[in-house]
Amino acid sequence: MKLSPRSPAHRCLQLVACVLALAASEPLWAVAVPSVAPKSLKETQDPDAVAEHEKAAAAEAKKSAAPVISQAWIEQIQKMAQSHSKRDAAPAEKFDVVFSKKGTVTSFNIRISRNANRTPNDANQMHGICNASFDGRSDKLKLDGEGVVDGPDLYELFGVDQLKIVCDELIAIRRLQLAFIKVGLNYTLEAGVIVAPDGKSWAWEIGPSEEQSPNVIYGINYYPATHELHSVHLDNKKAAAKLQQAAAQAGMQLKWVQDMRER
């Protein structure tokens, strides 16, 4: 049967053909490229700010006999990076951790820059990485010293020699996970390292892990050196009160902010 050019069915077929043509000519998943190329680690870390991280992390480790990520795994990741990364300080450009409701780690992923120089800030690039991950399906750490990913380098978050400091900061985030459950915020949390808004060190972005939707808790920034949690005001007043309560139980100070870039 021949369709009329003006019939709904004919127009539908035209639309489908256009969509298929676009899909064939464009990548389905575009690589996110920062508008400005991220700076190197030495340009985004202030020694005094890093020293505050180190001091706070040492205090956390002293309070808790149980690390979130074992020293053995930390050393394996560092050894891999030192063997394969040609970049100064072997900076991590990604470090995400997902907790269970009991405060154990269900998965984590750390990506470390491997090329000696930064790749151009262009989506049509690939860059070398070292990658370490734990998927929770076994008790094994997965290491890949010669990985490659699409796109330009991401932000340089911290050096591999600072990994122990970063992992000790997870002790406080584990307390927050347990406090969430205790006050009735029935979420598992995901924590990821970000460059601090002041550009002097790193901070953590925390929120319910991705599979939990819908939720009423948005992204929260955690600053280990000051034990501060920053959050925009929540529409749900009961959730806001519980978040305040969870922060207090975890030994953190919750500050409501208008913009998450505030510091």
C-alpha positions as CSV (number, residue, x, y, z in Angstrom):
1,M,0.0,0.0,0.0
2,K,1.4,3.4,-1.0
3,L,1.2,6.1,1.7
4,S,0.0,9.6,1.0
5,P,2.8,12.2,1.5
6,R,0.4,14.0,3.9
7,S,-0.8,11.0,5.8
8,P,0.2,10.7,9.6
9,A,1.8,7.3,8.9
10,H,4.0,8.9,6.1
11,R,5.0,11.7,8.3
12,C,5.9,9.3,11.1
13,L,8.1,7.3,8.7
14,Q,9.9,10.5,7.7
15,L,10.5,11.4,11.3
16,V,11.9,7.9,12.1
17,A,14.2,8.2,9.0
18,C,15.5,11.6,10.2
19,V,16.3,10.2,13.7
20,L,18.1,7.2,12.3
21,A,20.2,9.4,10.0
22,L,21.2,11.6,12.9
23,A,22.0,8.6,15.0
24,A,24.3,7.3,12.2
25,S,26.1,10.6,11.8
26,E,26.5,11.6,15.5
27,P,27.8,9.6,18.5
28,L,25.0,8.5,20.9
29,W,27.0,9.6,24.0
30,A,29.0,12.8,23.7
31,V,32.2,13.2,25.7
32,A,31.8,16.0,28.2
33,V,34.6,18.6,27.7
34,P,35.3,21.4,30.3
35,S,34.9,24.8,28.8
36,V,38.3,25.6,30.1
37,A,41.1,23.1,30.3
38,P,41.6,21.9,33.9
39,K,44.8,23.0,35.6
40,S,47.6,20.8,36.7
41,L,47.7,19.6,40.3
42,K,50.5,21.9,41.3
43,E,48.3,24.8,40.3
44,T,45.2,23.6,42.3
45,Q,46.8,22.6,45.6
46,D,47.8,25.0,48.3
47,P,50.3,23.3,50.7
48,D,48.6,24.7,53.8
49,A,45.2,23.5,52.7
50,V,46.6,20.0,52.0
51,A,48.3,20.0,55.4
52,E,44.9,20.5,56.9
53,H,43.6,17.5,55.1
54,E,46.5,15.5,56.3
55,K,45.9,16.5,59.9
56,A,42.2,15.8,59.8
57,A,42.7,12.4,58.1
58,A,45.3,11.4,60.7
59,A,42.7,12.2,63.4
60,E,40.1,10.1,61.7
61,A,42.5,7.1,61.4
62,K,43.4,7.4,65.0
63,K,39.7,7.3,66.1
64,S,38.9,4.2,64.0
65,A,40.7,0.9,63.9
66,A,38.9,-0.2,60.7
67,P,39.9,1.6,57.5
68,V,37.3,1.9,54.7
69,I,39.8,0.8,52.1
70,S,42.7,-1.4,53.2
71,Q,46.3,-0.3,53.4
72,A,47.2,-3.2,51.2
73,W,44.9,-2.1,48.4
74,I,46.1,1.5,48.7
75,E,49.7,0.3,48.3
76,Q,48.8,-1.8,45.3
77,I,47.2,1.2,43.6
78,Q,50.1,3.4,44.4
79,K,52.6,0.8,43.1
80,M,50.6,0.5,39.8
81,A,50.5,4.3,39.3
82,Q,54.2,4.7,40.1
83,S,55.0,2.0,37.6
84,H,52.8,3.2,34.7
85,S,52.1,6.9,35.1
86,K,54.4,9.4,33.5
87,R,52.5,12.4,34.9
88,D,54.0,14.5,37.6
89,A,52.5,13.3,41.0
90,A,50.4,10.7,39.1
91,P,47.2,12.6,39.8
92,A,43.8,10.9,40.2
93,E,41.1,12.4,37.9
94,K,38.3,10.3,39.3
95,F,37.6,8.6,42.7
96,D,34.1,7.5,43.4
97,V,33.0,5.2,46.3
98,V,29.6,3.7,46.9
99,F,28.6,2.5,50.4
100,S,26.1,-0.1,51.7
101,K,23.5,0.8,54.4
102,K,25.8,-1.0,56.8
103,G,28.7,1.4,56.0
104,T,30.8,-1.1,54.0
105,V,32.0,-0.2,50.5
106,T,30.1,-1.9,47.8
107,S,32.2,-0.5,44.9
108,F,34.8,2.1,44.1
109,N,36.7,3.3,41.1
110,I,39.9,5.4,40.8
111,R,41.3,6.7,37.6
112,I,44.8,8.0,37.4
113,S,46.3,10.0,34.6
114,R,49.1,8.1,32.8
115,N,50.3,10.3,29.9
116,A,53.3,12.6,30.6
117,N,51.4,15.6,29.3
118,R,47.7,16.6,29.4
119,T,45.7,15.7,26.3
120,P,44.2,18.6,24.3
121,N,40.8,19.9,25.7
122,D,38.9,18.3,22.9
123,A,36.3,15.5,22.7
124,N,38.0,13.9,19.8
125,Q,40.8,12.6,22.0
126,M,41.8,9.6,24.0
127,H,44.1,9.6,27.0
128,G,45.9,6.9,28.9
129,I,45.0,6.0,32.5
130,C,45.7,3.6,35.2
131,N,42.5,2.3,36.7
132,A,41.7,0.5,39.9
133,S,38.2,-0.7,40.9
134,F,36.2,-2.9,43.2
135,D,32.8,-4.1,42.1
136,G,31.6,-5.8,45.2
137,R,31.0,-9.1,43.4
138,S,34.3,-10.6,44.7
139,D,36.9,-9.7,47.3
140,K,39.5,-8.8,44.5
141,L,40.9,-5.4,43.6
142,K,41.0,-5.0,39.8
143,L,44.0,-3.2,38.4
144,D,44.6,-1.9,34.8
145,G,47.9,-0.1,34.4
146,E,47.5,0.5,30.7
147,G,43.9,1.7,30.3
148,V,42.6,4.2,27.7
149,V,39.4,6.3,27.8
150,D,37.7,8.7,25.5
151,G,38.0,12.5,25.8
152,P,40.5,14.9,27.4
153,D,41.9,14.6,30.8
154,L,39.6,15.4,33.7
155,Y,40.4,17.6,36.7
156,E,43.6,16.6,38.6
157,L,42.1,15.9,42.1
158,F,45.0,14.6,44.2
159,G,48.3,12.9,43.8
160,V,48.7,9.2,44.2
161,D,51.0,9.8,47.2
162,Q,47.9,11.5,48.9
163,L,45.7,8.4,48.4
164,K,46.0,7.3,52.0
165,I,44.8,10.8,53.2
166,V,41.8,10.6,50.9
167,C,40.9,7.1,52.0
168,D,41.1,8.0,55.7
169,E,38.6,10.8,55.0
170,L,36.2,8.1,54.0
171,I,36.0,7.1,57.7
172,A,33.9,10.2,58.4
173,I,31.7,9.6,55.3
174,R,31.1,6.1,56.6
175,R,29.8,7.5,59.8
176,L,27.5,9.8,57.8
177,Q,26.1,6.7,56.0
178,L,25.4,5.0,59.2
179,A,23.8,8.2,60.6
180,F,21.6,8.5,57.5
181,I,20.1,5.0,58.2
182,K,19.7,5.7,61.9
183,V,17.7,8.9,61.4
184,G,15.5,7.3,58.7
185,L,17.1,8.6,55.6
186,N,17.0,5.2,53.9
187,Y,19.7,5.8,51.2
188,T,23.0,4.3,50.3
189,L,25.5,7.1,49.7
190,E,27.9,7.7,46.9
191,A,30.9,9.9,47.5
192,G,33.2,11.4,44.8
193,V,36.3,13.6,45.1
194,I,36.0,17.1,43.5
195,V,38.2,20.1,43.3
196,A,37.3,22.3,46.2
197,P,35.5,25.5,45.1
198,D,38.4,27.7,46.4
199,G,40.8,25.7,44.1
200,K,43.2,25.1,47.0
201,S,42.7,21.4,47.6
202,W,39.9,18.8,47.1
203,A,36.5,18.2,48.7
204,W,33.9,15.5,48.5
205,E,30.5,15.5,46.7
206,I,28.0,13.2,48.5
207,G,24.5,12.1,47.7
208,P,22.2,9.1,47.3
209,S,23.7,6.6,44.8
210,E,22.3,6.8,41.3
211,E,19.9,3.9,41.3
212,Q,17.9,5.5,44.1
213,S,15.4,7.7,42.4
214,P,13.4,9.7,43.1
215,N,15.0,11.2,46.2
216,V,14.8,14.4,48.2
217,I,18.4,14.8,49.1
218,Y,20.6,16.6,46.6
219,G,24.3,16.8,46.3
220,I,26.2,17.7,49.5
221,N,29.7,19.0,49.6
222,Y,31.9,17.7,52.5
223,Y,35.1,19.5,53.6
224,P,37.2,17.1,55.7
225,A,39.5,19.7,57.2
226,T,36.7,21.6,58.8
227,H,34.1,18.7,59.1
228,E,31.6,20.9,57.3
229,L,28.7,19.7,55.1
230,H,27.3,22.2,52.7
231,S,23.8,21.7,51.2
232,V,21.3,23.9,49.3
233,H,18.0,24.2,51.2
234,L,15.8,21.2,50.8
235,D,12.2,21.5,49.8
236,N,11.2,18.6,52.0
237,K,11.4,20.1,55.6
238,K,11.3,16.7,57.3
239,A,14.3,15.5,55.2
240,A,16.1,18.7,56.0
241,A,15.6,18.1,59.7
242,K,16.9,14.5,59.4
243,L,19.9,15.7,57.4
244,Q,20.7,18.1,60.1
245,Q,20.4,15.3,62.7
246,A,22.5,12.9,60.6
247,A,25.3,15.5,60.2
248,A,25.4,16.1,64.0
249,Q,25.6,12.3,64.7
250,A,28.5,12.0,62.3
251,G,30.4,14.8,64.0
252,M,29.9,17.2,61.1
253,Q,28.5,20.8,60.9
254,L,25.8,21.3,58.3
255,K,25.7,24.7,56.6
256,W,22.8,25.7,54.3
257,V,24.1,27.6,51.2
258,Q,22.5,29.3,48.3
259,D,25.2,28.0,45.8
260,M,27.3,24.9,46.1
261,R,30.3,26.9,44.8
262,E,30.3,28.8,48.1
263,R,33.3,28.1,50.4
